[in-house]
C-alpha cells in the first residue's frame, strides 16, 4: 500500500486558535464560581472535623468518666499519651483505649490547632478561621462546637 491516498494529519492554526478561545471562555466563566468556594469548603471541613472531635471526646468520656481538661487538651485523645491522666468519678470506667480516639492532634483546614477548653464535665472545640485569631467574619469567622 502506498501513502498517496492518505491526507496529512494535523490541525490548522485556525482550529487551534478556536480551541484556545473556547478554553479561555470556559475558564473566564467557571473560574470565578470555583474560586469563591474554597473558603466555604474550608469552613465546612472545619465543622465536620469538630463533629468528629466531639465524637472522640464522647468516647473518651465513656472510657475515662470525664472529658479531658483544658491543660490536657486534645492530645489526651491520641494513642501513646497515656490517656491524659487519671480517671473520673468513682465507679465509672477508667480504661484509656490503647489505640487512642484520634490518630493525631488535629489541625483545622488553615493549618492551625483546634482550640479546646474543658473542665471534665463540659467542653468547647473551636477553629478561629483563616486568620487564626478569635473573632472575625467572612472567611475569618470562628467555628464553635456549641453552634453546630
Phi, psi and omega per residue, in radians:
X1 nan 2.511 3.127
X2 -1.820 2.841 -3.138
X3 -1.537 0.089 -3.080
X4 -1.086 -0.634 -3.083
X5 -1.368 -0.176 -3.105
X6 -1.495 2.393 3.081
X7 -1.529 2.753 3.067
X8 -1.148 2.192 3.108
X9 -1.497 2.539 3.102
X10 2.572 3.066 -3.118
X11 -1.949 2.552 3.072
X12 -1.454 2.862 3.119
X13 -1.057 -0.667 3.138
X14 -1.113 -0.769 -3.140
X15 -1.070 -0.756 3.131
X16 -1.121 -0.733 3.141
X17 -1.126 -0.658 3.113
X18 -1.120 -0.781 3.136
X19 -1.100 -0.779 3.137
X20 -1.102 -0.704 3.105
X21 -1.092 -0.775 -3.140
X22 -1.119 -0.771 3.103
X23 -1.076 -0.734 3.105
X24 -1.091 -0.710 3.107
X25 -1.113 -0.768 3.100
X26 -1.067 -0.779 3.138
X27 -1.094 -0.717 3.141
X28 -1.094 -0.638 -3.112
X29 -1.437 -0.648 -3.002
X30 -1.590 -0.654 -3.041
X31 -0.968 -0.794 -3.130
X32 -1.061 -0.601 3.133
X33 -1.222 -0.678 -3.133
X34 -1.283 -0.742 -3.079
X35 -1.063 -0.624 -3.116
X36 -1.297 -0.188 -3.053
X37 -1.595 -0.203 -3.071
X38 -1.129 -0.716 3.124
X39 -1.135 -0.733 3.110
X40 -1.117 -0.704 3.126
X41 -1.123 -0.693 3.107
X42 -1.139 -0.701 3.114
X43 -1.138 -0.696 3.101
X44 -1.130 -0.709 3.110
X45 -1.122 -0.733 3.119
X46 -1.087 -0.729 3.111
X47 -1.103 -0.717 3.113
X48 -1.158 -0.702 3.093
X49 -1.069 -0.768 -3.132
X50 -1.080 -0.697 3.090
X51 -1.090 -0.723 3.112
X52 -1.138 -0.691 3.101
X53 -1.127 -0.712 3.096
X54 -1.029 -0.748 3.124
X55 -1.084 -0.746 3.105
X56 -1.105 -0.672 3.106
X57 -1.126 -0.693 3.115
X58 -1.141 -0.701 3.086
X59 -1.121 -0.706 3.098
X60 -1.028 -0.790 -3.122
X61 -1.114 -0.666 3.106
X62 -1.045 -0.690 -3.119
X63 -1.419 -0.680 -2.981
X64 -1.765 -0.269 3.117
X65 1.532 0.000 3.129
X66 -2.874 2.906 3.048
X67 -1.476 2.750 3.049
X68 -1.082 2.658 3.070
X69 -1.402 2.958 3.084
X70 -1.019 -0.716 -3.133
X71 -1.100 -0.642 3.124
X72 -1.274 -0.658 3.099
X73 1.133 -2.954 -3.129
X74 -1.250 -0.260 3.081
X75 -1.071 -0.422 3.120
X76 -1.129 -0.276 -3.109
X77 -1.584 -0.092 -3.042
X78 -1.694 2.429 3.111
X79 -1.041 2.563 3.126
X80 1.529 0.023 3.126
X81 -1.690 -0.002 -3.119
X82 1.288 0.309 3.094
X83 1.393 0.093 3.063
X84 1.235 0.356 3.044
X85 1.951 -3.071 -3.001
X86 -1.104 2.987 -2.973
X87 -1.392 -2.769 -3.050
X88 -2.023 -2.385 -3.065
X89 -1.181 2.684 -3.135
X90 -1.039 2.441 3.096
X91 1.479 -0.107 3.119
X92 -1.772 2.490 -3.065
X93 -0.907 2.431 3.105
X94 -2.242 0.740 -3.120
X95 -1.982 1.800 3.122
X96 -1.133 2.332 3.091
X97 -1.141 2.082 -3.087
X98 -1.077 -0.380 3.103
X99 -1.479 -0.092 -3.103
X100 1.329 -3.096 -3.098
X101 -2.022 -0.342 3.039
X102 -2.332 2.633 3.111
X103 -1.153 -0.746 -3.109
X104 -2.671 2.918 3.077
X105 -1.157 2.097 -3.024
X106 -1.339 2.656 2.999
X107 -2.071 2.654 3.141
X108 -1.336 3.026 -3.096
X109 -1.079 -0.238 3.101
X110 -1.693 0.042 3.080
X111 1.573 0.120 3.126
X112 -1.687 2.652 3.057
X113 -1.203 2.523 3.028
X114 -1.211 2.434 3.086
X115 -1.407 2.405 -3.140
X116 -2.334 2.378 3.019
X117 -2.383 2.288 3.135
X118 -2.663 2.599 3.126
X119 -2.057 0.197 -3.109
X120 1.753 -0.580 -3.136
X121 -1.848 -0.511 -3.126
X122 -2.380 2.847 3.109
X123 -2.650 2.842 3.030
X124 -2.420 2.314 3.043
X125 -2.074 2.338 -3.086
X126 -2.393 2.627 2.851
X127 -2.024 2.365 -3.108
X128 -1.584 0.198 3.074
X129 1.379 -2.884 -3.019
X130 -1.095 -0.603 -3.084
X131 -1.444 -0.225 3.120
X132 1.224 0.206 -3.139
X133 -2.116 2.623 -3.117
X134 -1.095 2.470 -3.130
X135 1.497 3.039 3.109
X136 2.122 2.969 3.082
X137 -2.475 3.071 -3.086
X138 1.130 -2.270 -3.132
X139 -1.276 -0.232 3.140
X140 -1.664 0.108 -3.081
X141 -1.132 2.480 3.075
X142 -1.338 2.471 3.074
X143 -1.982 2.024 -2.968
X144 -2.030 2.378 -3.132
X145 -1.050 -0.468 3.137
X146 -1.251 -0.319 -3.108
X147 -1.680 -0.080 -3.075
X148 -1.645 nan nan
